[in-house]
Amino acid sequence: MDIRFPSEAPSWHDVNLTVGFPALVDGARVPCAISVEALEDHFGALSDGRDAWMQAFDAGRPRIEAVARAHLELGNGTPVLLKSGHFPPGRLLS
């Protein structure tokens, strides 16, 4: 399975408070997202809104994509929603 992450800007999703980012799995676009809770718990985002969550995503993107890759492999390329429990305890700043 070939998994790549395009260097596109992430997208903000008000509906479920997530930051979305695409993956390409064997050439097909697959949506991925991370919850704001995970960004706060593990990537240093403060609970003061969208800008802080987006900055935390940008700072932690390599680690976020690595965890997304593992879950894409486990799920045979199905969409991924990363939550706080998908990361080791404590803050893991990139």
Residue pairs with C-beta under 8 A, 6 or more apart in sequence:
1 25
1 26
1 72
1 73
1 76
1 77
2 24
2 25
2 26
2 27
3 23
3 24
3 25
3 69
3 72
3 73
3 77
4 23
4 24
5 21
5 22
5 23
5 24
5 65
5 68
5 69
6 22
6 24
8 21
8 22
10 19
10 20
10 21
10 54
10 57
10 58
10 61
11 19
11 20
11 21
12 19
12 20
12 50
12 53
12 54
13 19
13 20
13 33
16 33
16 35
17 35
17 36
17 37
18 33
18 34
18 35
18 36
18 81
19 33
19 34
19 36
19 39
19 53
19 54
19 57
20 31
20 32
20 33
21 32
21 33
21 34
21 57
21 61
21 64
21 65
21 68
22 29
22 30
22 31
22 32
23 29
23 30
23 31
23 32
23 65
23 68
23 69
23 72
23 80
24 30
25 72
25 77
26 77
28 77
30 72
30 77
30 78
30 79
30 80
31 79
31 80
32 68
32 72
32 79
32 80
32 81
32 82
33 80
33 81
33 82
34 57
34 64
34 68
34 81
34 82
34 83
35 81
35 82
35 83
35 84
36 45
36 47
36 53
37 83
37 84
38 82
38 83
38 84
38 86
38 87
39 45
39 53
39 56
39 57
39 60
40 46
40 47
40 53
40 56
41 84
41 87
41 91
42 60
42 84
42 87
42 88
42 90
42 91
42 92
43 56
43 57
43 59
43 60
43 63
43 64
43 91
43 92
43 93
43 94
44 56
44 59
44 91
44 93
45 52
45 53
45 55
45 56
46 52
57 64
59 93
59 94
60 92
60 93
60 94
61 94
62 94
63 87
63 92
63 94
64 82
67 82
67 86
67 87
68 80
68 82
71 80
71 82
71 86
72 78
72 80
